[in-house]
């Protein structure tokens, strides 16, 4: 399943790809199943798509945003200027599934991206691909918790030394 670079650039430049954002209720366990269900529905279009789960208000409100995207490069679809530079309009591209975590404590850039599979493999066997995705998200969420705890401890030490 290939798409022309021209189609991809047009969708990204106009931000006209399909997208669904699910809110994780405050104080509740992170509901990856709702993210996975939203992405699975969108992925059937075989186009660039994005599904996101906003935890604690999402990255915009100091929380976490977990996303799954079908894209041709390992950058979020919202990075339209970079995508336009990297995707050639006269070339055909295979879509892949990417996992994205946006959180201030996941990395210095507050962004972590991982290629999960090709979109074809995802559509052929979404259950096993999603199991890998769940493990990756769990690892990233554990790292965020550890990094937040370390940052809090560092702040406390600095406050005591004043």
Secondary structure, DSSP 8 states (H G I E B T S, - for coil): -EEEHHHHHHHHHTT-SEEEEEEE-TTS---HHHHHHHHHHHHTT-S-EEEEEEETT-GGGTSEEEEEEEESSSS-TT-HHHHHHHS-TTSEEE-EEEEEEE-TTTSTTSEEEEEEEEHHHHHH-HHHHHHHHHHHHHHHHHHHHHHHHHHHHHHHHHHHT-
